[in-house]
Structure formats: C-alpha cells, structure tokens
C-alpha cells in the first residue's frame, strides 16, 4: 500500500515514521511518502483527489481510496467514508498477484551469486 502525503513540508521521513507507529502500520506492507507541491497537484489531478490547504496548515481533502495495478492502471476506487471497502480489498489482492505485462516495468534481475 502506498500513501502519498499532501504536505511535503510537515510530512518528512520522521513525521511519516510517526504515522506508521501511531497507526500500527506494518512497514513491510505500507510505504508512506511525500513529494513536491507540483507532484502532489499532478497526482491529485490524475486520481481525482480534491484538496486545499487550510489557514492552520492542515488540509481539507476528498476521502478517496484508489487501487492501481502494478502498471499504474486504475482498477477501482471508493469515494467517501460510508462505502464498504471489501470489493476494493479484493482488487488489491488481484492486482498484487497479477503478472507484469510491460517488460519495461519488470523488476531488475537479481545479481547472480559468484
């Protein structure tokens, strides 16, 4: 799972590590990251996330979960907080098990033992 912060200033690596600790996230399954304001705008536009920075520095944003497959194709989304996420969870399982189809995106081969 990848979570991209909207706040690249406050959510530095130590702040994101605190989020992992506070919510008891398994770091082998969750990757939290932040980026530039420009990249956040681009990603938000691509995924349909609406947000704005509030006067106190916090963010007001849409509640949206999006599942992308390994090649970045949107496989499903849940908007709002009242919808169940069971179907989305199944898409995560299916997407993570699907093989890569674009050879340019395949992982680099492991080095051969000597």
C-alpha distance (Angstrom), angle and dihedral (degrees) to the residues before:
residue distance angle dihedral
X1 . . .
X2 3.77 . .
X3 3.78 124.0 .
X4 3.80 116.8 -171.6
X5 3.79 114.8 -160.4
X6 3.79 120.4 -135.0
X7 3.81 89.8 -147.8
X8 3.79 111.9 67.8
X9 3.81 91.5 172.1
X10 3.80 101.8 54.3
X11 3.79 97.0 27.9
X12 3.77 99.5 68.3
X13 3.83 120.0 151.9
X14 3.82 93.6 -82.1
X15 3.81 91.7 48.7
X16 3.79 91.5 49.6
X17 3.81 90.4 47.9
X18 3.81 87.3 55.2
X19 3.83 90.2 52.9
X20 3.81 89.2 52.9
X21 3.80 90.6 49.9
X22 3.82 96.1 43.3
X23 3.81 93.6 50.7
X24 3.83 95.0 37.3
X25 3.81 92.2 -123.6
X26 3.79 118.0 175.0
X27 3.84 104.2 -118.2
X28 3.80 90.5 -153.4
X29 3.82 88.0 62.9
X30 3.81 102.4 32.3
X31 3.80 128.5 60.5
X32 3.80 114.6 -170.4
X33 3.77 117.6 -168.7
X34 3.77 143.0 162.7
X35 3.77 131.4 -153.7
X36 3.78 142.9 176.7
X37 3.80 123.0 -53.1
X38 3.81 89.3 -112.8
X39 3.81 92.7 53.8
X40 3.81 90.6 46.9
X41 3.82 89.3 53.6
X42 3.81 91.5 49.5
X43 3.81 94.4 47.0
X44 3.80 92.1 44.5
X45 3.80 91.3 51.2
X46 3.81 91.7 48.2
X47 3.82 92.7 50.1
X48 3.81 97.8 37.2
X49 3.80 95.7 -114.8
X50 3.79 114.6 154.4
X51 3.79 118.9 -158.4
X52 3.77 143.8 155.0
X53 3.77 134.3 -169.1
X54 3.80 113.1 -116.1
X55 3.81 125.2 -140.0
X56 3.82 91.0 -100.9
X57 3.83 91.8 55.0
X58 3.81 95.5 -104.3
X59 3.80 122.5 118.4
X60 3.77 132.9 -117.7
X61 3.81 107.2 -154.4
X62 3.76 143.0 160.6
X63 3.79 117.3 -92.0
X64 3.77 102.1 -119.2
X65 3.79 135.0 152.9
X66 3.79 116.3 -168.9
X67 3.80 127.4 -173.1
X68 3.79 116.0 -150.9
X69 3.76 123.3 -175.0
X70 3.80 121.7 -128.8
X71 3.79 90.0 -83.8
X72 3.80 95.5 52.3
X73 3.80 97.2 -103.2
X74 3.82 114.1 144.0
X75 3.81 107.7 -116.2
X76 3.80 98.6 174.9
X77 3.77 146.5 -25.0
X78 3.78 141.0 -156.0
X79 3.79 119.5 -152.8
X80 3.78 122.9 -162.2
X81 3.76 129.4 9.8
X82 3.81 101.1 -90.9
X83 3.80 97.5 69.9
X84 3.76 122.5 93.4
X85 3.77 116.9 -113.9
X86 3.80 98.7 -152.9
X87 3.81 94.1 104.0
X88 3.79 89.9 46.2
X89 3.80 90.5 50.5
X90 3.80 89.2 53.4
X91 3.82 89.4 51.9
X92 3.81 89.0 53.6
X93 3.80 90.2 54.0
X94 3.80 92.8 46.6
X95 3.81 94.3 44.6
X96 3.79 94.0 48.8
X97 3.80 91.7 50.1
X98 3.81 95.7 47.7
X99 3.80 116.2 102.3
X100 3.78 120.9 -117.0
X101 3.79 110.2 -99.9
X102 3.80 99.7 -172.4
X103 3.83 108.1 73.8
X104 3.81 90.0 -155.9
X105 3.80 88.8 65.7
X106 3.77 98.7 47.2
X107 3.78 117.1 117.8
X108 3.77 117.9 -95.1
X109 3.80 112.6 -95.5
X110 3.77 116.4 -100.4
X111 3.78 114.6 -105.9
X112 3.78 113.8 -98.7
X113 3.79 116.5 -110.3
X114 3.78 113.9 -110.5
